[in-house]
Amino acid sequence: MTSAATTGPGSVRPRHLLLLATVALTVIGALAVLSAADGASSGSPFTFFAKAAGFGALGLILMAYLGRGGFGGVELAYRASTVLLILGFAGVIFVLLPTPITPTINGAKRWIQLPGMTIQPSEILKPALVLHLAMVLAREPWRVRSLRLMQGPLLICGVALAIVAKEDLGSALVTSGVVLIVLFAAAMPGRVLGSIVGIMAAGATMLTLIAPERLERLAVFLHPFEDRFGAGFQITHGFLAIGSGGVTGRGIGTGLEKHIIPEPQTDFILPVIMEEIGLIGATLIIALYVAIVLLGLRIARGTKDPYERLVATGLTAIIMCQAALNLWVVFGIAPLTGVPLPLISAGGTSQVILLSVIGLLLDIDRRSQQPTVSLVVPVPAPRAVRREGDPVPPDPQPGELRVLDQRPAADELPSAQPATPGTQRMGGARLGRALRVHRAGKAVADDQANAQPKATAPAAHAPQPRSAAPAPGQRRSIQENSHMVMA
């Protein structure tokens, strides 16, 4: 019995628990911003709260709509993956240009400043890379066998990471972790994955050594209290906030370190929370993150579609890597990176995109319970890289026309619903050629099916009997006509 059959309308699905955990974190985040922004250097706490609540509400609406298949859900993400990738590349390049809407904030150029909001293009690039990698690896799974076969996808990821790392090494580290997790989920061999890890580590080391401010952050990470009034000011007071909170906290709204920590509503919001609600509150928040990650991985494991499995794994990895890096920085396990705490730190772009990502996870879980058509059709490996055990397309027989792209008819699908248009994207010229070859192959197959079985060969020089006259409307076969002419 399938999982769809054993799941009744009243049973609890992973998407229900994921929805509850996400709403809980979003509400906690809005309240935490209201309290932490009381110590912000500029702006009213209620202004920050209104923005956090507004973007959170917008993100939750998008999440719920995408989770029910709205806008096409994961199908829309598949079709728009190339557009999102282009937009992400264009955005991270544009922020490097000296324009009035790309200001330098806290020594970094990461945002596009628009009236009433700021956009961080690197947040768009993360899910775009996941969707692109999932599409390539689901369609051509044999690419993971070597670095040579992965040159194209890895080149795109490498260029994106290099551009992002110039101004935002933290986001580049998060994206690198997400890419590695997607490659691991695609069954990439350990030696190939290890080579990619080595290349990424060498690149991160080089980018750290050539930037004085990153070397300074590394020194602060190793000795945080040696310059506690200078470069180590933020991390030192973060430790003080965690320590002063204890187990139960000082009380909501009564924290002191939020008036000292620079911009406490951003990446260092967790120490403010821990000072006010203590270790118990922090444990609850971390448990919600763990629940979201486990539920996302369960959704990925529950789908049978390779593309959707890789997408679910990659989207879950975005939340996991970003939350893990922020927690490591706050607890002194990693140097300062500026990566916000997902769904809690103030930030409009990150909030809306992360909630939309969770909406796609909800839609993948919904689709796994319904008969659907796969969005990506795997392509057999070329002869040059084919291995024993790989599915090999049969060689065409003499006189046989190969059908290039044959899609299932609506009545052949497991459900009575009409087939989803298109299982593989192709250009107009290729589609027209495939349709012509398909019609020709179908015509040949019909002729062969209608042809009568051949009679046994007659003995040499034996008189051939004259065929009887055909019935009205019946056509003679080619063999019968030839015998009549010879007779």
C-alpha positions in Angstrom: 0.0 0.0 0.0 1.4 3.4 -0.9 1.9 6.3 1.4 -0.8 8.2 -0.3 -3.2 5.4 0.5 -2.2 5.2 4.2 -2.4 8.9 4.7 -6.0 9.9 5.5 -7.4 13.4 5.3 -7.1 13.9 9.1 -3.5 12.5 9.5 -0.5 14.8 10.1 1.8 15.2 7.2 5.4 16.7 7.3 4.1 19.8 5.6 1.7 20.4 8.5 4.5 20.3 11.1 6.8 22.3 8.8 4.1 25.0 8.5 3.7 25.2 12.3 7.5 25.4 13.0 7.9 28.1 10.3 5.0 30.3 11.6 6.4 29.9 15.2 9.9 31.1 14.1 8.4 34.0 12.1 6.3 35.2 15.0 9.3 34.9 17.4 11.4 36.8 14.9 9.0 39.7 14.7 8.8 40.0 18.5 12.6 39.7 18.9 13.1 42.5 16.4 10.7 44.7 18.3 12.8 44.1 21.5 16.3 44.2 19.9 15.6 47.3 17.8 15.2 49.3 21.1 19.0 49.5 21.1 19.4 50.2 17.3 21.5 53.2 16.4 18.7 54.7 14.2 15.0 54.3 13.7 12.1 53.5 16.0 11.6 50.0 17.4 8.1 50.0 16.1 9.3 50.9 12.6 11.6 47.9 12.6 8.7 45.8 14.0 6.3 47.0 11.3 8.8 46.1 8.6 9.5 42.7 10.1 5.8 41.9 10.6 4.9 43.2 7.1 7.6 41.2 5.3 6.8 38.2 7.5 3.1 38.3 6.6 3.9 38.7 2.9 6.2 35.7 3.1 3.7 33.6 4.9 1.1 34.3 2.4 3.4 33.4 -0.5 4.5 30.3 1.4 0.9 29.1 1.9 0.0 29.8 -1.7 3.0 28.1 -3.2 2.5 25.2 -0.8 -0.9 24.5 -2.4 0.5 24.7 -5.9 -0.2 28.4 -6.5 1.6 30.0 -9.4 2.5 26.4 -10.4 4.6 25.8 -7.3 7.7 23.8 -8.0 6.7 23.6 -11.7 7.0 27.4 -11.8 10.4 27.2 -10.1 11.6 24.7 -12.7 10.5 26.8 -15.6 11.9 30.0 -14.0 15.2 28.6 -12.8 17.2 30.1 -15.7 15.5 33.5 -15.3 16.3 33.4 -11.5 19.9 32.5 -12.2 20.3 35.4 -14.6 18.6 37.8 -12.2 20.9 36.6 -9.4 24.0 37.0 -11.5 22.9 40.4 -12.6 22.1 41.5 -9.1 25.4 40.5 -7.5 27.3 42.2 -10.3 25.2 45.3 -10.1 25.8 45.8 -6.4 29.5 46.1 -7.1 28.9 49.2 -9.4 29.3 52.7 -7.9 25.6 53.8 -8.1 23.4 55.8 -5.8 21.3 52.8 -5.0 24.2 50.5 -4.1 25.7 52.2 -1.0 28.5 50.8 1.2 27.0 49.8 4.5 29.3 48.8 7.4 32.2 48.5 4.9 30.5 46.2 2.4 28.4 46.6 -0.8 25.8 43.9 -0.5 22.4 45.6 -1.0 20.3 47.4 -3.6 18.5 50.2 -1.7 15.0 51.0 -3.0 12.4 53.2 -1.4 11.1 51.5 1.7 13.2 48.3 1.3 16.6 46.9 0.5 17.3 43.9 -1.7 20.3 41.5 -1.2 20.8 39.8 -4.6 22.9 37.0 -3.0 19.7 35.8 -1.3 18.2 35.3 -4.8 21.2 33.5 -6.1 21.1 30.7 -3.5 17.8 29.1 -4.5 18.6 29.9 -8.2 21.8 27.8 -8.0 19.9 25.0 -6.3 17.2 24.9 -9.0 19.8 25.0 -11.8 22.0 22.2 -10.2 19.0 20.0 -9.5 17.8 20.4 -13.1 21.2 19.5 -14.6 21.9 16.5 -12.2 18.3 15.1 -12.5 18.5 15.2 -16.3 22.1 14.1 -16.7 22.9 12.1 -13.5 26.1 10.6 -15.0 27.8 14.1 -14.8 28.7 13.5 -11.1 31.2 10.8 -12.0 34.1 13.2 -12.7 35.2 16.8 -12.6 35.5 16.8 -16.3 31.8 16.0 -16.8 30.9 18.6 -14.2 32.9 21.5 -15.8 29.8 23.4 -17.0 27.7 23.4 -13.8 30.8 23.9 -11.6 31.9 26.8 -13.7 28.6 28.6 -13.1 28.7 27.9 -9.4 32.4 29.0 -9.2 31.8 32.3 -10.9 28.8 33.0 -8.7 30.7 32.2 -5.6 33.7 34.3 -6.6 31.5 37.4 -7.3 29.6 37.0 -4.0 32.7 36.4 -2.0 34.2 39.7 -3.0 31.9 41.6 -0.7 30.1 38.9 1.3 32.3 35.9 2.2 29.6 34.7 4.7 27.0 34.3 2.0 29.6 32.6 -0.3 30.3 30.1 2.5 26.6 29.3 2.9 26.2 28.9 -0.8 29.3 26.7 -1.0 27.8 24.4 1.7 24.5 24.2 -0.1 26.2 23.3 -3.4 28.2 20.5 -1.7 25.1 19.1 -0.1 23.2 19.0 -3.4 26.2 17.2 -5.0 26.3 14.7 -2.2 22.6 14.1 -2.5 23.2 13.4 -6.2 25.5 10.5 -5.3 28.7 12.2 -6.3 31.7 9.9 -5.6 33.8 10.8 -2.5 37.0 11.5 -4.5 35.3 14.0 -6.8 33.5 15.6 -3.9 36.7 15.8 -2.0 38.4 17.5 -4.9 35.7 20.2 -5.0 35.9 20.7 -1.2 39.7 21.2 -1.6 39.2 23.8 -4.4 36.6 25.7 -2.4 38.8 25.7 0.7 41.8 27.0 -1.2 39.6 29.8 -2.7 38.3 30.8 0.7 41.8 30.8 2.2 43.1 33.0 -0.7 40.1 35.5 -0.3 40.8 35.7 3.4 44.5 36.3 3.0 44.2 39.1 0.5 41.6 41.1 2.6 43.0 42.9 5.7 39.5 43.2 7.3 39.1 39.4 7.0 42.5 38.8 8.6 41.4 41.0 11.4 38.2 39.1 11.9 40.2 35.9 12.0 42.5 37.3 14.7 39.4 38.4 16.7 38.1 34.8 16.4 41.3 33.3 17.7 41.7 35.9 20.6 38.3 37.6 21.1 39.1 39.4 24.4 42.5 40.9 23.4 40.8 43.8 21.5 37.4 43.9 23.3 37.0 47.6 22.8 38.0 47.5 19.2 37.5 44.7 16.6 36.3 42.3 19.3 33.7 44.6 20.7 30.7 42.9 19.1 31.6 39.3 19.9 32.7 40.2 23.4 29.4 41.8 24.3 27.6 39.0 22.6 29.2 36.6 25.1 28.3 38.9 27.9 24.6 38.9 26.8 24.6 35.1 26.7 26.2 34.8 30.1 24.0 37.4 31.8 20.8 35.7 30.5 21.6 32.4 32.3 19.0 29.7 32.1 15.7 31.6 32.3 16.8 35.1 31.2 16.4 38.6 32.6 12.9 39.0 31.2 11.4 40.1 27.8 12.3 43.7 27.0 14.7 44.0 30.0 18.0 43.2 28.2 21.0 45.6 28.7 23.5 44.5 26.1 21.2 45.3 23.2 21.9 49.0 24.0 25.7 48.3 23.5 25.8 45.7 20.7 25.9 47.4 17.2 22.8 46.8 15.2 21.4 44.1 17.5 18.4 43.4 15.3 20.6 41.9 12.6 23.1 39.0 12.8 23.6 39.3 16.6 20.0 39.1 17.5 20.4 35.7 19.2 22.5 37.0 22.1 19.8 39.6 22.7 17.2 36.8 22.8 19.3 34.7 25.1 19.8 37.6 27.5 16.0 38.1 27.8 14.6 34.5 27.7 17.8 32.6 28.6 19.0 29.2 27.6 15.5 27.7 27.6 14.3 30.1 25.0 17.4 29.6 22.8 16.9 25.8 23.1 13.4 26.2 21.8 14.6 28.3 18.8 17.3 25.8 17.9 14.8 22.9 18.3 12.5 24.7 15.7 15.4 25.0 13.3 16.3 21.3 13.8 12.6 20.4 13.2 12.5 22.4 9.9 15.7 20.7 8.7 14.5 17.2 9.6 11.1 17.8 8.0 12.7 19.2 4.9 14.9 16.1 4.5 11.9 13.9 5.2 10.1 15.6 2.4 13.1 15.1 0.1 13.2 11.4 1.0 9.5 10.9 0.5 9.4 12.1 -3.1 10.3 9.6 -5.9 11.1 12.3 -8.5 14.9 12.9 -8.7 14.5 16.5 -9.6 12.2 17.3 -6.7 14.3 15.3 -4.3 17.4 17.4 -5.2 15.4 20.6 -5.0 14.0 19.7 -1.5 17.5 18.8 -0.3 19.1 22.0 -1.6 16.3 24.3 -0.3 16.5 22.7 3.1 20.3 23.1 3.1 19.9 26.8 2.6 18.1 27.2 5.9 20.4 24.7 7.6 23.7 26.2 6.5 22.6 29.8 7.2 21.3 29.0 10.7 24.4 26.9 11.5 26.9 29.6 10.5 25.0 32.3 12.5 25.0 30.0 15.6 28.7 29.2 15.2 29.6 32.9 15.0 27.5 33.7 18.1 28.9 30.9 20.1 32.5 31.6 19.0 33.0 28.6 16.8 33.5 30.6 13.6 34.7 34.1 12.7 32.3 37.0 12.2 30.6 36.7 8.8 27.5 39.0 9.0 25.1 36.2 8.0 21.7 36.8 9.6 19.7 34.3 11.6 17.0 33.0 9.1 13.4 33.9 9.7 14.4 35.9 12.9 16.9 38.7 12.0 15.5 41.8 10.4 15.7 41.7 6.7 13.0 41.9 4.0 14.6 40.1 1.1 15.9 37.2 3.2 12.5 36.8 5.0 10.4 36.7 1.9 12.8 34.4 -0.1 13.2 31.9 2.8 9.4 31.7 3.3 8.9 31.2 -0.4 11.6 28.4 -0.3 9.6 26.7 2.5 6.5 27.1 0.3 8.2 25.0 -2.4 9.0 22.4 0.2 5.3 22.2 1.1 4.4 21.9 -2.6 6.9 19.0 -3.1 5.3 17.2 -0.2 1.9 17.8 -1.7 3.0 16.5 -5.1 4.5 13.4 -3.5 1.0 12.3 -2.5 -0.5 12.8 -5.9 0.1 11.1 -9.3 2.1 13.7 -11.3 4.3 13.7 -14.3 8.1 14.1 -13.8 9.4 17.6 -14.7 12.7 16.3 -15.9 13.4 13.3 -18.1 16.8 11.7 -17.6 19.1 11.6 -20.6 21.2 8.4 -21.2 25.0 8.8 -20.8 27.0 9.3 -24.0 28.9 6.3 -25.2 32.2 7.9 -24.2 31.2 7.9 -20.5 28.8 5.0 -20.4 29.5 2.3 -17.8 28.4 -1.2 -17.2 24.9 -1.3 -15.8 23.8 2.0 -17.3 20.6 2.1 -19.2 21.5 1.9 -22.9 19.0 2.9 -25.6 18.5 0.0 -28.1 20.1 0.5 -31.5 17.6 1.1 -34.3 16.7 -1.9 -36.4 17.0 -1.7 -40.2 14.0 0.3 -41.5 13.0 1.5 -38.0 12.5 5.2 -37.3 13.6 6.2 -33.8 11.0 8.4 -32.0 13.0 11.2 -30.4 10.5 12.4 -27.8 7.3 10.5 -27.1 5.2 11.7 -24.2 2.6 9.6 -22.4 -1.0 10.1 -23.5 -3.5 11.5 -21.0 -5.2 8.1 -20.6 -1.8 6.4 -19.8 -1.2 8.6 -16.8 -1.8 7.2 -13.3 -4.5 9.7 -12.8 -7.5 10.8 -14.8 -6.3 14.4 -14.9 -4.7 15.6 -18.2 -1.0 15.4 -18.5 1.1 18.3 -17.4 2.4 20.0 -20.5 5.9 19.1 -21.4 8.2 16.7 -19.5 11.3 18.1 -21.1 12.0 21.6 -22.4 13.0 21.9 -26.1 13.2 24.6 -28.7 10.8 25.1 -31.5 13.0 23.6 -34.2 13.8 20.5 -32.1 10.2 20.0 -31.1 9.0 20.2 -34.7 11.7 17.7 -35.9 10.7 15.3 -33.1 7.0 15.5 -34.0 7.8 14.8 -37.7 9.9 11.8 -36.8 7.2 10.7 -34.4 4.5 10.8 -37.0 6.7 9.0 -39.5 7.5 6.3 -37.0 3.9 5.9 -36.1 2.9 5.6 -39.8 5.5 2.8 -40.3 4.3 1.0 -37.2 0.7 1.1 -38.4 1.6 -0.3 -41.8 3.6 -3.1 -40.2 0.7 -3.9 -37.9 -1.9 -3.9 -40.8 0.3 -6.1 -43.1 -0.8 -9.7 -43.4 1.7 -12.4 -42.4 3.9 -13.6 -45.3 3.2 -17.0 -46.8 5.9 -19.7 -46.9 8.1 -19.5 -50.0 6.8 -21.8 -52.8 9.0 -24.5 -54.3 11.0 -23.5 -57.4 9.3 -23.5 -60.8 6.0 -24.6 -59.1 2.9 -23.1 -60.6 1.4 -20.5 -58.4 -2.4 -20.7 -57.8 -4.4 -17.6 -58.9 -5.6 -15.7 -55.9 -9.3 -15.4 -55.3 -10.9 -12.1 -56.1 -10.8 -9.8 -53.1 -14.0 -9.0 -51.2 -15.5 -5.5 -51.9 -13.4 -2.9 -50.2 -10.5 -5.3 -49.6 -7.0 -4.4 -51.0 -4.7 -7.1 -52.3 -1.2 -7.3 -50.7 1.9 -6.5 -52.8 2.9 -10.2 -52.9 -0.5 -11.3 -54.4 -0.4 -8.6 -57.0 3.1 -9.6 -58.1 2.0 -13.3 -58.4 -1.0 -12.4 -60.6 1.2 -10.3 -62.9 3.7 -13.2 -63.3 0.9 -15.6 -63.9 
